[in-house]
Amino acid sequence: MMRFGVVPREELDKVDFSLPADHPANDDVLSGTPAGDLQILTGCPSWKEDSWVGKIYPYSMKEGEALEHYTRQFNTLELNVTHYAIPTDATIAAWREAATPGFTYCPKFPQIISHKLELLNSEDITRDFCGQMLKLGEYLGMPFLQMGPGFNPQKGKSLLQYLDRLPFTVAVELRHPGWFEPKIWNRTCEVLRERGHGLVITDVPGRRDAAHMSLTMPTAMIRFLGNDLHPTDYTRADEWVQRIRVWRDKGLEKLYLFIHCHSTIDAPELARYWIEQLNDTLKMRLKLPVFLPKNDQLSMF
């Protein structure tokens, strides 16, 4: 569960969830006209969820089959397990085997790189991590580099030097409040745009500055923290869909959307709502997660 920016449920109605205006530099990133069919990839931050058995996973599912069923329901995965350990060749092979056509994994950089070492003296482990991720081949989506809350703008030089050594494009998630000071943020967006890397937009109740509406490339990555189907989850999604429509019309090419909930049991419902609204507003035909019939869900009782 994402703990960043969490607000007690009884205080959610006091939060101003309105999205800020787009960053002015977005106009330098997007062409101003639709780029064609917007590719939207939607998923969750995990797949090993027992609470989904009888909901979107069949009761007949055997041990080790959860990922295979997940990839039939969603077309991307926020791959958080890589934050804690670099996968072996056997694990990479299993992930490739489980993936359906068009599915992508978005791995999170190891915490030893981003949080413990804060990018310094991390050449060897970075080489190992990137080498393993490249073995995902066509199933590799956009990796993301989440920096810890203590990584402040004074350490920004190490971030730029680190990004320049990477073999693929990444999205960067920044959390220290200092990054969002206007002058610092404008410069950060500029240098990321120049290097062809993206920014993670993190929509959480308690840190509205992290929902920054800044694009540094025509691909967006949104990490959305819902609150167990609280009414604000739906109104927030509605406003987001309207913003995504604007971005699509201005030239956004790809969107990664990851749905988090405090209770993972609710994530499929919230993801389905998002996709329904995207389909309706953007006139798309995105695949919806399929729920088992209610009578099948209740048969275990």
LINFEN-V144530 format. One record per helix or strand of 2 or more residues. SS is the DSSP state (helix for helix, strand for strand). FROM is the first residue (numbers start at 1). TO is the last residue. If there is no record, write none. Layout:
BEGIN
SS_FROM_TO / SS_FROM_TO
END
This chain:
BEGIN
helix_9_14 / helix_26_29 / strand_39_44 / helix_50_52 / helix_66_73 / strand_76_79 / helix_80_83 / helix_89_98 / strand_104_108 / helix_111_116 / helix_123_134 / helix_137_139 / strand_143_146 / helix_153_163 / strand_170_173 / helix_177_180 / helix_182_195 / strand_198_203 / helix_208_210 / strand_219_226 / helix_231_250 / strand_254_261 / helix_264_282 / helix_294_298
END
